[in-house]
Amino acid sequence: MPNTSRNPLRSVSHPALDFLVAFLRGRVQRVRSGELDRGASAVEWVIISAVVVAIVGVVAAIINMALKNGADKVSDCIDGADQNGTCE
């Protein structure tokens, strides 16, 4: 039977738990080493991406509105066309 007096979690052996422990140890080491600049860069990328997505959304809404207005004009013209095929 393994010695569990130092760490009671070592008696439980599961690959997912081992991965989680190793992952958390790596994260703690990165925090202690001062390697936090990467997080700031990630936040900047998230902000930039959000701005780009917002701009694309506004442009898509404007294009959608213009296409809808044009389609409505064509529909009105077709509905109001006379015998000669001209729009009234």
Backbone as CSV, one residue per row, in Angstrom:
resi,resn,N_x,N_y,N_z,CA_x,CA_y,CA_z,C_x,C_y,C_z
1,MET,0.847,-1.176,0.000,0.000,0.000,0.000,0.893,1.239,0.000
2,PRO,0.553,2.242,-0.842,1.409,3.436,-0.919,1.334,4.261,0.348
3,ASN,2.407,5.002,0.573,2.482,5.882,1.729,1.694,7.154,1.425
4,THR,0.572,7.381,2.130,-0.286,8.542,1.885,-0.208,9.563,2.997
5,SER,0.794,9.444,3.840,0.880,10.383,4.968,1.250,11.794,4.501
6,ARG,2.020,11.918,3.428,2.416,13.239,2.962,1.359,13.871,2.065
7,ASN,0.782,13.105,1.172,-0.171,13.640,0.210,-1.326,12.654,0.065
8,PRO,-2.471,12.962,0.659,-3.582,12.012,0.609,-4.144,11.821,-0.796
9,LEU,-3.912,12.746,-1.723,-4.441,12.604,-3.069,-3.663,11.594,-3.901
10,ARG,-2.458,11.268,-3.517,-1.648,10.330,-4.291,-2.214,8.917,-4.234
11,SER,-3.114,8.635,-3.304,-3.716,7.313,-3.257,-4.718,7.135,-4.392
12,VAL,-5.189,8.245,-4.960,-6.101,8.205,-6.095,-5.267,8.390,-7.349
13,SER,-5.307,7.408,-8.228,-4.525,7.502,-9.455,-5.473,7.421,-10.632
14,HIS,-5.586,8.535,-11.332,-6.415,8.597,-12.533,-5.708,9.523,-13.507
15,PRO,-5.662,9.165,-14.784,-4.934,10.004,-15.751,-5.426,11.445,-15.795
16,ALA,-6.723,11.644,-15.670,-7.252,13.010,-15.709,-6.796,13.797,-14.491
17,LEU,-6.774,13.158,-13.337,-6.325,13.830,-12.116,-4.834,14.134,-12.190
18,ASP,-4.063,13.194,-12.725,-2.623,13.433,-12.884,-2.368,14.601,-13.831
19,PHE,-3.124,14.666,-14.922,-2.989,15.775,-15.854,-3.333,17.100,-15.188
20,LEU,-4.433,17.125,-14.430,-4.859,18.345,-13.758,-3.799,18.831,-12.775
21,VAL,-3.237,17.913,-12.010,-2.196,18.292,-11.043,-0.976,18.843,-11.772
22,ALA,-0.553,18.179,-12.836,0.616,18.652,-13.595,0.333,20.011,-14.233
23,PHE,-0.873,20.192,-14.769,-1.249,21.457,-15.390,-1.230,22.589,-14.373
24,LEU,-1.826,22.347,-13.220,-1.863,23.389,-12.190,-0.475,23.713,-11.656
25,ARG,0.360,22.711,-11.515,1.739,22.972,-11.070,2.471,23.841,-12.092
26,GLY,2.272,23.561,-13.371,2.891,24.379,-14.417,2.403,25.808,-14.384
27,ARG,1.091,25.994,-14.164,0.538,27.350,-14.083,1.116,28.104,-12.889
28,VAL,1.225,27.435,-11.756,1.775,28.080,-10.565,3.231,28.470,-10.809
29,GLN,4.002,27.602,-11.459,5.400,27.930,-11.759,5.501,29.134,-12.689
30,ARG,4.599,29.219,-13.682,4.618,30.372,-14.593,4.286,31.662,-13.861
31,VAL,3.347,31.603,-12.942,2.987,32.798,-12.187,4.151,33.227,-11.308
32,ARG,4.787,32.272,-10.681,5.915,32.602,-9.795,7.118,33.117,-10.566
33,SER,7.272,32.686,-11.821,8.437,33.102,-12.598,8.264,34.494,-13.203
34,GLY,7.083,35.075,-13.104,6.854,36.404,-13.642,6.511,36.400,-15.112
35,GLU,6.137,35.273,-15.639,5.803,35.149,-17.057,4.331,35.517,-17.283
36,LEU,3.965,36.712,-16.841,2.575,37.150,-16.930,2.335,38.084,-18.111
37,ASP,3.370,38.452,-18.839,3.208,39.356,-19.967,2.346,38.737,-21.059
38,ARG,2.384,37.442,-21.183,1.598,36.779,-22.210,0.107,36.968,-21.964
39,GLY,-0.304,37.027,-20.715,-1.709,37.242,-20.397,-2.175,38.618,-20.828
40,ALA,-1.332,39.618,-20.644,-1.677,40.974,-21.068,-1.807,41.027,-22.588
41,SER,-0.943,40.336,-23.271,-1.022,40.289,-24.729,-2.302,39.602,-25.176
42,ALA,-2.698,38.563,-24.479,-3.939,37.860,-24.820,-5.149,38.764,-24.619
43,VAL,-5.125,39.562,-23.568,-6.230,40.491,-23.321,-6.300,41.523,-24.440
44,GLU,-5.157,42.004,-24.877,-5.134,42.964,-25.981,-5.733,42.341,-27.239
45,TRP,-5.389,41.096,-27.532,-5.940,40.434,-28.709,-7.443,40.240,-28.594
46,VAL,-7.921,39.950,-27.408,-9.364,39.793,-27.210,-10.074,41.116,-27.469
47,ILE,-9.511,42.210,-26.984,-10.120,43.527,-27.191,-10.109,43.885,-28.676
48,ILE,-8.980,43.668,-29.337,-8.890,43.954,-30.764,-9.894,43.112,-31.543
49,SER,-9.997,41.842,-31.201,-10.948,40.955,-31.885,-12.383,41.414,-31.667
50,ALA,-12.706,41.844,-30.456,-14.065,42.316,-30.175,-14.390,43.556,-30.990
51,VAL,-13.434,44.460,-31.127,-13.657,45.668,-31.927,-13.868,45.300,-33.395
52,VAL,-13.056,44.386,-33.912,-13.199,43.967,-35.309,-14.551,43.298,-35.530
53,VAL,-14.967,42.439,-34.604,-16.267,41.779,-34.733,-17.393,42.810,-34.701
54,ALA,-17.281,43.818,-33.846,-18.310,44.861,-33.783,-18.376,45.639,-35.097
55,ILE,-17.226,45.981,-35.657,-17.202,46.711,-36.930,-17.819,45.863,-38.042
56,VAL,-17.463,44.592,-38.097,-18.032,43.702,-39.109,-19.544,43.598,-38.929
57,GLY,-20.025,43.539,-37.692,-21.462,43.482,-37.440,-22.184,44.724,-37.920
58,VAL,-21.594,45.900,-37.675,-22.218,47.151,-38.121,-22.245,47.215,-39.648
59,VAL,-21.143,46.863,-40.289,-21.096,46.871,-41.754,-22.105,45.877,-42.327
60,ALA,-22.214,44.697,-41.734,-23.179,43.707,-42.207,-24.607,44.216,-42.046
61,ALA,-24.907,44.901,-40.946,-26.252,45.453,-40.743,-26.559,46.527,-41.779
62,ILE,-25.584,47.377,-42.097,-25.783,48.430,-43.103,-26.021,47.814,-44.483
63,ILE,-25.220,46.819,-44.846,-25.395,46.155,-46.142,-26.746,45.449,-46.190
64,ASN,-27.129,44.799,-45.097,-28.418,44.104,-45.048,-29.566,45.088,-45.236
65,MET,-29.492,46.238,-44.588,-30.543,47.248,-44.708,-30.612,47.790,-46.144
66,ALA,-29.459,48.021,-46.760,-29.440,48.519,-48.135,-30.022,47.488,-49.095
67,LEU,-29.679,46.233,-48.916,-30.224,45.185,-49.777,-31.729,45.035,-49.587
68,LYS,-32.198,45.150,-48.355,-33.633,45.043,-48.090,-34.377,46.207,-48.740
69,ASN,-33.855,47.419,-48.617,-34.482,48.584,-49.253,-34.523,48.426,-50.771
70,GLY,-33.436,47.952,-51.367,-33.408,47.731,-52.814,-34.403,46.661,-53.231
71,ALA,-34.485,45.588,-52.462,-35.431,44.519,-52.788,-36.868,45.013,-52.657
72,ASP,-37.127,45.847,-51.655,-38.478,46.408,-51.504,-38.836,47.301,-52.690
73,LYS,-37.879,48.093,-53.173,-38.130,48.961,-54.333,-38.438,48.131,-55.570
74,VAL,-37.679,47.061,-55.777,-37.915,46.195,-56.931,-39.282,45.537,-56.821
75,SER,-39.635,45.081,-55.618,-40.940,44.448,-55.410,-42.069,45.434,-55.668
76,ASP,-41.914,46.666,-55.184,-42.938,47.691,-55.423,-43.049,48.004,-56.914
77,CYS,-41.923,48.026,-57.599,-41.922,48.312,-59.030,-42.623,47.192,-59.789
78,ILE,-42.359,45.956,-59.420,-43.000,44.826,-60.087,-44.511,44.853,-59.841
79,ASP,-44.901,45.150,-58.604,-46.328,45.205,-58.278,-47.038,46.349,-59.026
80,GLY,-46.352,47.461,-59.254,-46.975,48.615,-59.874,-46.722,48.744,-61.364
81,ALA,-46.106,47.737,-61.965,-45.783,47.812,-63.393,-47.072,47.810,-64.223
82,ASP,-47.055,48.594,-65.299,-48.222,48.630,-66.179,-48.053,47.636,-67.331
83,GLN,-48.923,47.711,-68.296,-48.925,46.779,-69.429,-47.644,46.882,-70.243
84,ASN,-47.027,48.048,-70.290,-45.833,48.265,-71.079,-44.581,47.757,-70.370
85,GLY,-44.711,47.339,-69.120,-43.571,46.831,-68.361,-42.735,47.909,-67.717
86,THR,-43.305,49.122,-67.645,-42.558,50.200,-66.992,-43.061,50.374,-65.575
87,CYS,-42.206,50.856,-64.759,-42.519,51.065,-63.346,-43.252,52.387,-63.172
88,GLU,-44.292,52.379,-62.377,-45.036,53.623,-62.132,-44.608,54.296,-60.866
